[in-house]
Amino acid sequence: MYPSIKTSEEKSLKVGDVITVDIYDIDDKGNGVVHRGDKKIIIPNATSGSKVKVRIIKIQGDIAIGHVIKVLSESNSDY
């Protein structure tokens, strides 16, 4: 009846988008992993527990690759 209004979380990602994310998961290759909407975003050189600003550089199916533009806060964990 009424058109749905998408929030910024629900809008689909596009190559070139800049987003801020919290990294809470790491894949088996050591890349940061974030889930946003229906996409899994893989972010090389991002550590678990950090907050980063990322530019989406590639999208293939339900996987997106992000490049860290700026680290906003580092992980509080000691390894």
NORWO-V692420 format. One line per field, one symbol per residue. ss: DSSP state (2 for helix, 1 for strand, 0 for the rest). Layout:
# NORWO-V692420
ss=???
This chain:
# NORWO-V692420
ss=0000000000000000011111001100000111110011111000000011111111110011111111111000000
